[in-house]
Amino acid sequence: MSVASLRLGAFLGVALGVLAAPALAQAPPPLAATCYCLRQSLDAATADVTAKTAALAAARAELDQLDQQLAALRAQVNVDDPQAVAQFRQLLEKRDAAAKVAGGAALTDSQAATAAYNQAVADYNNQCAGRPIPPPPGPLNCPMTR
């Protein structure tokens, strides 16, 4: 190889590097993009666990209210009055339905949301916590992770 061809190759390498630099500067580093997507996932998991926990709390509050109503009515119900007994049974059925929600769907939804939140926190902490992350150059298209 001649000195001229080496110089030409070096010049082309530098020129390509200069031309590619703006394109590389526009794309966030892979870790930054990953961390932004993990943060979006964590934010979504936080909103979900907050909503599911609130739904569980509401279901439990309704159950507690019905328990209190039953306790008060139990002391007053006239067992010789069929209408009073029917009202008590109706309230008892409503309480049983509320117990199924509070101990069933609302509870399992809250537990699943909590597990997903805990996983999102662990994923973010394992890959991103304590690392400097530059701001994103624009919106990112993050895959749905959960």
C-alpha positions, 0 to 999 in steps of 0.5 A: 500500500502506498502512503497516498492510499493510506492517507485517502483511507484515513481521510475517508474514515474520518469523513464517515465518522464526522458524517455519522456523528450527528445520526449517533447523537440523535439516538439515545444510548441503549442504556438510556432508552432502556431506562426510559422504557423501564421508567414508563413501565414502572410509572404504569405499574405504579398507577395500576397498583394504586388503582387496584389497592384503592379498589380493594380498600373500597371493597373492604370498607363496604364489607366493614360497613355491612358487618356493622349494619348486621351487628346492629340489626342482629340485636334488634331483629324480631325473629317472630316477624317474617319481614324482619327476618327477610330483611336481615337475610337480604342484608346478610346476602349482600354482605356475603357478596361483598365478602366474595369481592373483597376476598376474591377478585379485588384481593387477587387483582391487588396482589397481581398489581403489587407483584407487577409493581415489585417486578417493575421496581426491581427491573428498574433498580437492577438496570438503571438506579444510580446511573446518570441517564441523559434526557431523551432527544424526543419521544421513545417507542417503548414495547409494552412490557406488562 
